[in-house]
Amino acid sequence: MALADCDRVAEIRVRGWQHAYRGMVPQSYLDGLSVAEDAERRRRMHLARAEGGVVNLVAEDPGGEIVGWACHGPYREGEVLTEEAELYALYVHPDRVGQGAGQALLVESLTRCAAAGRGRLLLWVLKENARARRFYERSGFRPDGAEEPFEVEGVVVPEVRYGRTL
């Protein structure tokens, strides 16, 4: 991912949230998401994280349009970075879901994490997000029993952790 991709990545992330999390997080929160604000956040994070082992990947269609984005790096145990890897995000534009971009991004993240010597790749997914959970389970990820509350506008939305040995 290049710095110039931040606007498109922000659009994919925001539209992905609005599509995937409808009915799971407060609609007012989803309606309030801003592509412009997220793009600015992506630019700041892209510049700051480039040195910290964080990798941002994009998937393009044959015409060169960015259709998906993934981000991985060291697993975060609170404020401490561990030797394991974490998939921080994986989103595909809602119009492109089911066309292989998400799987391609996941495979590339797995490959890069294994090449970096990481033993496991961990990720967090909303407990109610059955579609995402099936996607990860088809790729060999399994819930490891860890759960955390994720609060959105005062509503607790539980997340479960999944992991896969590399």
N, C-alpha and C positions, 0 to 999 in steps of 0.2 A: 504494500500500500504506500502510495506517495502522498505527500502533504496535499497535493492538488485533488486527491480523491476524497477529502474529508467531507465536502458538501454532499456527495452522492452516498457516502457511508452513513452520514447522519440521516439522510432521507430513508435509507434502508432500515436503519435501527429504529427510528421513530415509527415508520409504517409497520415494521415488524412487531413492535410493542403493541401498537393499536390493533393489529390483526390477531396476534397470538394470545394476548392477555385479556381480550374482551371477555367480560364475565368473571374474571379471576381477580382483577384489581379494580378499584373504583373508576368508573367511566369518566368522572370529572378529571381525574389525574391523566388518563389517556388523552382526553380531549385537549388538555392543557400542554401537552408535549409540543415543543417547538423545534422544527428542523434547523432553523437559523441558530438557536441557542445551542443545540446539540452539535452543530458543525463547529462552532467556536470552541466548545469543550473538546471535540475530537482533535482540533488543531493543537490546542494546549497539551493535551495528553500525548499526542503523536510526538511532539517535540520533546516533552519531558521523559517519556518512557523509552525512547529509542536506545538509550544507554543502559537501561535496567533489565535487559533480557526479554523485554516484551516484544512480541512479533504480531504485526497486523497483516492480515492477508486479505486479498480481494479475489472474487471469482468474476470472470468476464464471460459474456456470451460470445459467439463467433464474430459478431460485429464490433466487439470491443467495449460494449456497455457493461458497467459494473452491476452485477445482479446479486452479489452476496459479500459478506464480510465476516471474518473470524479474527479473534484476538486471543493469544495465549502467552503464558510466561510462567515464572515461578509461582508455586502455590503459596497463597497468603494465609498464614495461621495467625489471625489477628494482624498485628503490624510486622510480624516476622515472615520473611520469605524462606521457604523450605527448599529441599532438594527435589521435591516432586514438582510436577507441572500442573498448571490449571488452565482450563479453557474458560476464559473470562466471558466470551461472547461468541455467538454464532447466529447470524441473522441472514435471511434471504428475503428479497423483496417479495411481498405477498403475491404479486402477479407471476412470480417465477418459482414458487414453492412446488416441490415434487418433480423438478426437472434435472436434478443431479448436482446443483451447485452446492447445496449444503453438505452432501456426502463428499464431494471433492474437497471442500474446505476442511472437513473433519479428517479425511485421510491425510491431507497435507500437514495438518497440525500434529496428528499422531506420528507421522514420519519425521517431522522436524524435532519433536520432543524426544523421540527415541534416539535420533542421531546426536542430540545434545546430551545423551546419557541419563535422561530422566527415567526413573523406574516405573512411575505411574502417571497417568493423566487423570485429574479430578475435575469435576464441574458441579455447579449447583443449578437445579432446575425447579421451577415451581411445582409443588406437589400435585396440584390439580391439572398441570399441563400434560395430559395424556399423550397428545401427539408428539411432543418433544421427548417424552420418556420412552415411547416406542422407538423413535428414531435412534436414540442413544443405545437402547437395549439391542436393536438390530446390529449395532456396530460393536457389540461385546461389552458395553458398559453395564455395571450393576450397581444398585443402591448399596451403600455400605453401612447404613443404619444411622448416619449423622443427619440431623435436621436442625434448621435454624429458622427463626421467625424473620420475615422481611416485612417491614412496616411501610405502608403506602397510605398517606392521608389518614392516619389513625387506624387503619384496617390491617390486621396481621395476616400476612399471606405466607404460609409455610413453604420453605424450600427443603429439598432433599438433596443429599450429595451422592453423586455417582462416581465410580472410578473404574479404571481399566489398566491392567498391567501392560507395560510396553515391551 
